[in-house]
Amino acid sequence: MLFETSPGRRRLFRKGDPYDPGREGSKVIPNQQDVPSGYGDLLSWYDDWCARAMQSAPAADPLLSLKGSGKELWAKEHADEFVARLREGWE
């Protein structure tokens, strides 16, 4: 399976890449017995490549980890009302 990194650029899919939830459980790599003889080392290379990528990847996206933070600030006041209150007294 290929993964589009940017328009016109693709690489092999690896664990951790985003995908359509409808594809959950789908086959990503061939079974060892389905690979022609002489090409089995490619599956080992793929496993090593994915493992190295996972080790060097950050544990979590720092921006995405902010999701939901500060929600208590908006719990009692609508955002438009908050902005209007801040702008009171502006000329």
The first five atom37 places (N, CA, C, CB, O) and aatype in JSON, in Angstrom:
{
  "aatype": [12, 10, 13, 6, 16, 15, 14, 7, 1, 1, 1, 10, 13, 1, 11, 7, 3, 14, 18, 3, 14, 7, 1, 6, 7, 15, 11, 19, 9, 14, 2, 5, 5, 3, 19, 14, 15, 7, 18, 7, 3, 10, 10, 15, 17, 18, 3, 3, 17, 4, 0, 1, 0, 12, 5, 15, 0, 14, 0, 0, 3, 14, 10, 10, 15, 10, 11, 7, 15, 7, 11, 6, 10, 17, 0, 11, 6, 8, 0, 3, 6, 13, 19, 0, 1, 10, 1, 6, 7, 17, 6],
  "atom_mask": [
    [1, 1, 1, 1, 1],
    [1, 1, 1, 1, 1],
    [1, 1, 1, 1, 1],
    [1, 1, 1, 1, 1],
    [1, 1, 1, 1, 1],
    [1, 1, 1, 1, 1],
    [1, 1, 1, 1, 1],
    [1, 1, 1, 0, 1],
    [1, 1, 1, 1, 1],
    [1, 1, 1, 1, 1],
    [1, 1, 1, 1, 1],
    [1, 1, 1, 1, 1],
    [1, 1, 1, 1, 1],
    [1, 1, 1, 1, 1],
    [1, 1, 1, 1, 1],
    [1, 1, 1, 0, 1],
    [1, 1, 1, 1, 1],
    [1, 1, 1, 1, 1],
    [1, 1, 1, 1, 1],
    [1, 1, 1, 1, 1],
    [1, 1, 1, 1, 1],
    [1, 1, 1, 0, 1],
    [1, 1, 1, 1, 1],
    [1, 1, 1, 1, 1],
    [1, 1, 1, 0, 1],
    [1, 1, 1, 1, 1],
    [1, 1, 1, 1, 1],
    [1, 1, 1, 1, 1],
    [1, 1, 1, 1, 1],
    [1, 1, 1, 1, 1],
    [1, 1, 1, 1, 1],
    [1, 1, 1, 1, 1],
    [1, 1, 1, 1, 1],
    [1, 1, 1, 1, 1],
    [1, 1, 1, 1, 1],
    [1, 1, 1, 1, 1],
    [1, 1, 1, 1, 1],
    [1, 1, 1, 0, 1],
    [1, 1, 1, 1, 1],
    [1, 1, 1, 0, 1],
    [1, 1, 1, 1, 1],
    [1, 1, 1, 1, 1],
    [1, 1, 1, 1, 1],
    [1, 1, 1, 1, 1],
    [1, 1, 1, 1, 1],
    [1, 1, 1, 1, 1],
    [1, 1, 1, 1, 1],
    [1, 1, 1, 1, 1],
    [1, 1, 1, 1, 1],
    [1, 1, 1, 1, 1],
    [1, 1, 1, 1, 1],
    [1, 1, 1, 1, 1],
    [1, 1, 1, 1, 1],
    [1, 1, 1, 1, 1],
    [1, 1, 1, 1, 1],
    [1, 1, 1, 1, 1],
    [1, 1, 1, 1, 1],
    [1, 1, 1, 1, 1],
    [1, 1, 1, 1, 1],
    [1, 1, 1, 1, 1],
    [1, 1, 1, 1, 1],
    [1, 1, 1, 1, 1],
    [1, 1, 1, 1, 1],
    [1, 1, 1, 1, 1],
    [1, 1, 1, 1, 1],
    [1, 1, 1, 1, 1],
    [1, 1, 1, 1, 1],
    [1, 1, 1, 0, 1],
    [1, 1, 1, 1, 1],
    [1, 1, 1, 0, 1],
    [1, 1, 1, 1, 1],
    [1, 1, 1, 1, 1],
    [1, 1, 1, 1, 1],
    [1, 1, 1, 1, 1],
    [1, 1, 1, 1, 1],
    [1, 1, 1, 1, 1],
    [1, 1, 1, 1, 1],
    [1, 1, 1, 1, 1],
    [1, 1, 1, 1, 1],
    [1, 1, 1, 1, 1],
    [1, 1, 1, 1, 1],
    [1, 1, 1, 1, 1],
    [1, 1, 1, 1, 1],
    [1, 1, 1, 1, 1],
    [1, 1, 1, 1, 1],
    [1, 1, 1, 1, 1],
    [1, 1, 1, 1, 1],
    [1, 1, 1, 1, 1],
    [1, 1, 1, 0, 1],
    [1, 1, 1, 1, 1],
    [1, 1, 1, 1, 1]
  ],
  "atom_positions": [
    [[0.84, -1.16, 0.0], [0.0, 0.0, 0.0], [0.9, 1.24, 0.0], [-0.96, -0.01, 1.21], [1.93, 1.26, 0.67]],
    [[0.51, 2.24, -0.74], [1.27, 3.48, -0.8], [0.57, 4.57, -0.01], [1.47, 3.92, -2.26], [-0.65, 4.54, 0.17]],
    [[1.35, 5.52, 0.46], [0.86, 6.64, 1.25], [1.31, 7.92, 0.57], [1.36, 6.58, 2.74], [2.49, 8.07, 0.26]],
    [[0.39, 8.85, 0.33], [0.74, 10.12, -0.33], [1.25, 11.11, 0.72], [-0.49, 10.71, -1.09], [0.5, 11.53, 1.61]],
    [[2.52, 11.48, 0.61], [3.14, 12.41, 1.55], [2.88, 13.85, 1.15], [4.64, 12.16, 1.65], [2.81, 14.73, 2.01]],
    [[2.73, 14.11, -0.13], [2.38, 15.42, -0.69], [1.88, 15.15, -2.1], [3.61, 16.43, -0.68], [2.07, 14.05, -2.62]],
    [[1.25, 16.12, -2.73], [0.72, 15.87, -4.08], [1.81, 15.33, -5.03], [0.13, 17.16, -4.66], [2.84, 15.96, -5.24]],
    [[1.54, 14.16, -5.58], [2.46, 13.54, -6.53], [3.6, 12.75, -5.89], [0.0, 0.0, 0.0], [4.41, 12.17, -6.61]],
    [[3.69, 12.72, -4.57], [4.77, 11.99, -3.89], [4.17, 10.9, -3.02], [5.65, 12.95, -3.03], [3.25, 11.14, -2.24]],
    [[4.69, 9.69, -3.17], [4.18, 8.54, -2.42], [5.34, 7.73, -1.87], [3.28, 7.66, -3.3], [6.44, 7.73, -2.42]],
    [[5.06, 7.04, -0.78], [6.02, 6.11, -0.2], [5.23, 4.93, 0.35], [6.9, 6.79, 0.91], [3.99, 4.96, 0.35]],
    [[5.92, 3.93, 0.8], [5.24, 2.79, 1.39], [4.5, 3.2, 2.65], [6.25, 1.67, 1.7], [4.99, 4.01, 3.44]],
    [[3.32, 2.64, 2.83], [2.55, 2.87, 4.04], [3.27, 2.25, 5.22], [1.11, 2.3, 3.91], [3.86, 1.17, 5.1]],
    [[3.23, 2.91, 6.37], [3.8, 2.32, 7.58], [2.88, 2.61, 8.76], [5.22, 2.86, 7.85], [2.08, 3.54, 8.73]],
    [[3.01, 1.8, 9.77], [2.18, 1.93, 10.96], [2.3, 3.36, 11.49], [2.6, 0.89, 12.05], [3.39, 3.91, 11.57]],
    [[1.17, 3.94, 11.85], [1.15, 5.31, 12.34], [0.68, 6.31, 11.31], [0.0, 0.0, 0.0], [0.33, 7.44, 11.66]],
    [[0.67, 5.93, 10.03], [0.16, 6.82, 8.99], [-1.36, 6.9, 9.1], [0.59, 6.33, 7.57], [-2.0, 5.9, 9.43]],
    [[-1.95, 8.07, 8.83], [-3.41, 8.16, 8.87], [-4.03, 7.39, 7.7], [-3.86, 9.64, 8.83], [-3.44, 7.29, 6.63]],
    [[-5.21, 6.86, 7.92], [-5.9, 6.1, 6.89], [-7.4, 6.16, 7.13], [-5.42, 4.64, 6.85], [-7.85, 6.55, 8.21]],
    [[-8.17, 5.78, 6.12], [-9.62, 5.74, 6.21], [-10.02, 4.65, 7.2], [-10.27, 5.5, 4.81], [-9.59, 3.5, 7.04]],
    [[-10.82, 4.97, 8.21], [-11.22, 3.97, 9.2], [-11.92, 2.75, 8.57], [-12.14, 4.6, 10.23], [-11.92, 1.67, 9.16]],
    [[-12.5, 2.93, 7.41], [-13.15, 1.81, 6.73], [-12.16, 0.75, 6.27], [0.0, 0.0, 0.0], [-12.56, -0.37, 5.92]],
    [[-10.88, 1.09, 6.27], [-9.84, 0.13, 5.85], [-9.23, -0.6, 7.03], [-8.75, 0.84, 5.07], [-8.29, -1.38, 6.86]],
    [[-9.74, -0.35, 8.23], [-9.21, -1.0, 9.44], [-9.17, -2.51, 9.25], [-10.06, -0.65, 10.69], [-10.17, -3.12, 8.87]],
    [[-8.02, -3.11, 9.51], [-7.86, -4.55, 9.38], [-7.5, -5.02, 7.99], [0.0, 0.0, 0.0], [-7.3, -6.22, 7.77]],
    [[-7.4, -4.08, 7.03], [-7.05, -4.47, 5.66], [-5.59, -4.89, 5.57], [-7.32, -3.31, 4.69], [-4.76, -4.53, 6.41]],
    [[-5.29, -5.65, 4.56], [-3.94, -6.15, 4.33], [-3.05, -4.99, 3.87], [-3.95, -7.29, 3.28], [-3.41, -4.23, 2.98]],
    [[-1.87, -4.88, 4.48], [-0.92, -3.82, 4.15], [0.3, -4.39, 3.44], [-0.5, -3.06, 5.41], [0.83, -3.79, 2.51]],
    [[0.74, -5.55, 3.88], [1.9, -6.21, 3.26], [1.51, -7.64, 2.9], [3.14, -6.2, 4.22], [0.6, -8.21, 3.5]],
    [[2.21, -8.22, 1.92], [1.87, -9.61, 1.54], [2.35, -10.6, 2.59], [2.49, -9.96, 0.18], [3.25, -10.3, 3.38]],
    [[1.74, -11.76, 2.6], [2.2, -12.84, 3.47], [3.54, -13.36, 2.93], [1.14, -13.99, 3.54], [3.78, -13.34, 1.73]],
    [[4.39, -13.81, 3.83], [5.72, -14.3, 3.46], [5.64, -15.38, 2.38], [6.45, -14.85, 4.69], [6.44, -15.37, 1.44]],
    [[4.68, -16.3, 2.5], [4.59, -17.4, 1.54], [4.09, -16.94, 0.18], [3.67, -18.48, 2.08], [4.24, -17.67, -0.81]],
    [[3.5, -15.73, 0.09], [3.02, -15.21, -1.19], [4.1, -14.44, -1.96], [1.83, -14.32, -0.96], [3.88, -14.06, -3.11]],
    [[5.24, -14.21, -1.34], [6.32, -13.45, -1.98], [7.21, -14.42, -2.76], [7.16, -12.66, -0.91], [7.61, -15.45, -2.22]],
    [[7.53, -14.09, -4.0], [8.39, -14.98, -4.79], [9.75, -15.18, -4.1], [8.6, -14.42, -6.2], [10.24, -14.3, -3.4]],
    [[10.32, -16.34, -4.32], [11.62, -16.62, -3.71], [12.63, -15.57, -4.18], [12.12, -18.06, -4.07], [12.61, -15.13, -5.33]],
    [[13.49, -15.19, -3.27], [14.49, -14.17, -3.58], [14.05, -12.77, -3.16], [0.0, 0.0, 0.0], [14.87, -11.86, -3.13]],
    [[12.77, -12.6, -2.84], [12.26, -11.29, -2.45], [11.82, -11.24, -0.98], [11.11, -10.91, -3.34], [11.33, -10.21, -0.51]],
    [[11.99, -12.33, -0.28], [11.59, -12.39, 1.13], [12.34, -11.39, 1.99], [0.0, 0.0, 0.0], [11.81, -10.91, 3.0]],
    [[13.58, -11.06, 1.61], [14.35, -10.07, 2.39], [13.7, -8.7, 2.37], [15.76, -9.97, 1.85], [13.93, -7.89, 3.27]],
    [[12.89, -8.42, 1.35], [12.22, -7.12, 1.28], [11.23, -6.95, 2.44], [11.49, -6.96, -0.07], [11.06, -5.84, 2.96]],
    [[10.58, -8.03, 2.83], [9.66, -7.94, 3.97], [10.42, -7.66, 5.26], [8.84, -9.24, 4.1], [9.95, -6.91, 6.12]],
    [[11.59, -8.27, 5.41], [12.42, -7.99, 6.59], [12.88, -6.54, 6.57], [13.63, -8.93, 6.64], [12.87, -5.87, 7.6]],
    [[13.28, -6.07, 5.39], [13.69, -4.66, 5.26], [12.54, -3.74, 5.64], [14.17, -4.36, 3.82], [12.74, -2.76, 6.36]],
    [[11.32, -4.06, 5.16], [10.14, -3.24, 5.45], [9.87, -3.19, 6.96], [8.91, -3.78, 4.71], [9.6, -2.12, 7.51]],
    [[9.95, -4.33, 7.63], [9.74, -4.37, 9.08], [10.77, -3.51, 9.81], [9.82, -5.83, 9.59], [10.42, -2.77, 10.72]],
    [[12.04, -3.61, 9.4], [13.1, -2.81, 10.02], [12.89, -1.32, 9.75], [14.48, -3.24, 9.5], [13.07, -0.49, 10.64]],
    [[12.52, -0.99, 8.52], [12.28, 0.4, 8.12], [11.15, 1.01, 8.95], [11.96, 0.49, 6.62], [11.26, 2.14, 9.42]],
    [[10.06, 0.27, 9.11], [8.93, 0.76, 9.91], [9.33, 0.92, 11.38], [7.73, -0.21, 9.8], [8.95, 1.9, 12.02]],
    [[10.1, -0.03, 11.91], [10.52, 0.04, 13.31], [11.41, 1.25, 13.55], [11.25, -1.25, 13.72], [11.26, 1.94, 14.55]],
    [[12.34, 1.52, 12.63], [13.22, 2.69, 12.77], [12.41, 3.98, 12.7], [14.31, 2.7, 11.68], [12.67, 4.92, 13.45]],
    [[11.43, 4.03, 11.82], [10.6, 5.22, 11.68], [9.78, 5.46, 12.95], [9.66, 5.09, 10.46], [9.62, 6.6, 13.38]],
    [[9.28, 4.39, 13.55], [8.5, 4.53, 14.78], [9.37, 5.0, 15.94], [7.81, 3.2, 15.14], [8.91, 5.75, 16.8]],
    [[10.62, 4.57, 15.98], [11.53, 4.98, 17.05], [11.88, 6.45, 16.94], [12.8, 4.13, 17.02], [12.04, 7.14, 17.95]],
    [[12.01, 6.95, 15.71], [12.41, 8.35, 15.52], [11.22, 9.3, 15.5], [13.2, 8.49, 14.24], [11.39, 10.51, 15.56]],
    [[10.01, 8.75, 15.42], [8.81, 9.6, 15.39], [8.49, 10.12, 16.78], [7.6, 8.81, 14.83], [8.68, 9.42, 17.77]],
    [[8.01, 11.36, 16.87], [7.62, 11.86, 18.18], [6.45, 11.05, 18.74], [7.24, 13.36, 18.1], [5.63, 10.53, 17.98]],
    [[6.38, 10.95, 20.04], [5.32, 10.16, 20.67], [3.93, 10.7, 20.32], [5.51, 10.14, 22.19], [3.0, 9.93, 20.08]],
    [[3.81, 12.0, 20.29], [2.54, 12.62, 19.94], [2.82, 13.99, 19.33], [1.61, 12.75, 21.18], [3.8, 14.65, 19.67]],
    [[1.96, 14.39, 18.42], [2.1, 15.71, 17.82], [1.84, 16.76, 18.89], [1.12, 15.88, 16.61], [0.77, 16.74, 19.5]],
    [[2.78, 17.67, 19.13], [2.6, 18.64, 20.21], [1.41, 19.57, 19.99], [3.85, 19.47, 20.37], [0.78, 20.0, 20.96]],
    [[1.1, 19.88, 18.75], [-0.06, 20.74, 18.5], [-1.37, 19.99, 18.71], [-0.01, 21.31, 17.08], [-2.32, 20.52, 19.29]],
    [[-1.41, 18.76, 18.23], [-2.63, 17.98, 18.4], [-2.87, 17.63, 19.86], [-2.56, 16.7, 17.58], [-4.02, 17.43, 20.27]],
    [[-1.82, 17.56, 20.65], [-1.99, 17.25, 22.06], [-2.67, 18.4, 22.81], [-0.65, 16.94, 22.7], [-3.13, 18.2, 23.94]],
    [[-2.74, 19.58, 22.21], [-3.41, 20.72, 22.84], [-4.93, 20.68, 22.67], [-2.87, 22.02, 22.26], [-5.65, 21.48, 23.26]],
    [[-5.4, 19.75, 21.86], [-6.84, 19.66, 21.6], [-7.61, 19.54, 22.93], [-7.15, 18.44, 20.69], [-7.32, 18.67, 23.76]],
    [[-8.57, 20.41, 23.09], [-9.41, 20.39, 24.29], [-8.87, 21.2, 25.45], [0.0, 0.0, 0.0], [-9.59, 21.46, 26.42]],
    [[-7.61, 21.61, 25.36], [-7.07, 22.4, 26.48], [-7.74, 23.78, 26.49], [-5.51, 22.54, 26.38], [-7.96, 24.37, 25.43]],
    [[-8.04, 24.26, 27.64], [-8.66, 25.57, 27.79], [-10.17, 25.57, 27.59], [0.0, 0.0, 0.0], [-10.8, 26.62, 27.6]],
    [[-10.75, 24.38, 27.39], [-12.2, 24.36, 27.14], [-13.0, 24.89, 28.33], [-12.65, 22.94, 26.82], [-14.12, 25.36, 28.16]],
    [[-12.41, 24.81, 29.53], [-13.12, 25.36, 30.7], [-13.25, 26.88, 30.6], [-12.39, 24.98, 31.99], [-14.14, 27.46, 31.23]],
    [[-12.38, 27.52, 29.83], [-12.47, 28.98, 29.65], [-13.73, 29.37, 28.9], [-11.23, 29.5, 28.9], [-14.27, 30.45, 29.12]],
    [[-14.19, 28.5, 28.02], [-15.35, 28.81, 27.19], [-16.62, 28.14, 27.69], [-15.08, 28.4, 25.76], [-17.67, 28.26, 27.05]],
    [[-16.56, 27.44, 28.78], [-17.7, 26.66, 29.24], [-18.91, 27.53, 29.58], [-17.31, 25.83, 30.43], [-20.05, 27.11, 29.39]],
    [[-18.68, 28.73, 30.1], [-19.79, 29.55, 30.57], [-20.11, 30.72, 29.67], [-19.5, 30.05, 31.95], [-21.09, 31.44, 29.89]],
    [[-19.3, 30.94, 28.63], [-19.5, 32.11, 27.79], [-19.25, 31.73, 26.33], [-18.57, 33.27, 28.22], [-18.25, 31.09, 26.0]],
    [[-20.17, 32.14, 25.47], [-20.02, 31.9, 24.05], [-18.84, 32.72, 23.52], [-21.33, 32.25, 23.28], [-18.59, 33.82, 23.99]],
    [[-18.13, 32.17, 22.56], [-16.93, 32.82, 22.03], [-17.22, 34.22, 21.5], [-16.31, 31.96, 20.93], [-16.42, 35.14, 21.7]],
    [[-18.35, 34.39, 20.81], [-18.69, 35.72, 20.28], [-18.91, 36.73, 21.4], [-19.95, 35.62, 19.39], [-18.52, 37.89, 21.28]],
    [[-19.54, 36.29, 22.47], [-19.75, 37.18, 23.62], [-18.43, 37.55, 24.27], [-20.69, 36.53, 24.65], [-18.24, 38.69, 24.7]],
    [[-17.51, 36.6, 24.34], [-16.2, 36.85, 24.91], [-15.46, 37.92, 24.11], [-15.38, 35.56, 24.97], [-14.89, 38.85, 24.68]],
    [[-15.47, 37.77, 22.78], [-14.79, 38.74, 21.93], [-15.44, 40.11, 22.05], [-14.79, 38.27, 20.46], [-14.75, 41.12, 22.11]],
    [[-16.77, 40.14, 22.08], [-17.47, 41.42, 22.23], [-17.09, 42.09, 23.54], [-19.01, 41.22, 22.15], [-16.91, 43.3, 23.59]],
    [[-16.98, 41.3, 24.62], [-16.6, 41.86, 25.92], [-15.19, 42.41, 25.88], [-16.72, 40.8, 27.02], [-14.92, 43.47, 26.45]],
    [[-14.29, 41.71, 25.21], [-12.92, 42.21, 25.09], [-12.84, 43.51, 24.32], [-12.05, 41.18, 24.42], [-12.0, 44.36, 24.6]],
    [[-13.73, 43.66, 23.35], [-13.68, 44.85, 22.48], [-14.41, 46.05, 23.09], [-14.29, 44.52, 21.13], [-14.35, 47.15, 22.54]],
    [[-15.1, 45.85, 24.19], [-15.78, 46.99, 24.83], [-14.74, 48.05, 25.17], [-16.55, 46.54, 26.12], [-13.68, 47.74, 25.71]],
    [[-15.06, 49.29, 24.86], [-14.16, 50.38, 25.17], [-13.18, 50.69, 24.03], [0.0, 0.0, 0.0], [-12.45, 51.68, 24.1]],
    [[-13.14, 49.86, 23.02], [-12.29, 50.17, 21.87], [-12.94, 51.32, 21.1], [-12.08, 48.91, 20.96], [-14.16, 51.44, 21.06]],
    [[-12.13, 52.11, 20.53], [-12.68, 53.21, 19.72], [-12.46, 52.99, 18.27], [-12.08, 54.52, 20.11], [-12.86, 53.82, 17.45]]
  ]
}
